[in-house]
């Protein structure tokens, strides 16, 4: 399982700590330098029920840039994936992807269900 994260992101740090405490093996990747693959984005889009906006870190400075925010609604799925791969800071994090796992953001109750904890 891969965990794409930004080292200064508090949600990412909490998520990594939670994975470690629950003994869940994972590989950490820097989301700004190494973004998810097209296949991984497709898996996450499926998890989100096709809602592309859920891929975005809507609170980021990059997302609030009018040139980006106004452009997004007119982009195709492929163009959105390309934009996210070019600008990793736009991706909601942590971005966790693996066999039968696709999660974004850190909400312990959702993660417990996904990993069948408790």
Buried (B, 14 or more C-beta within 10 A) or exposed (E): BBBBBBEEBEBBBEBBEBBEEEEBEBEBBEBBEEBBEEEBBEBBBEBBEEEBEBBBBEEBEBBEEEEBEEEBEEEEEEEBBBBBBEBBBBBBBBBBBBEEBBBBBBEEEEBEEBBEBE
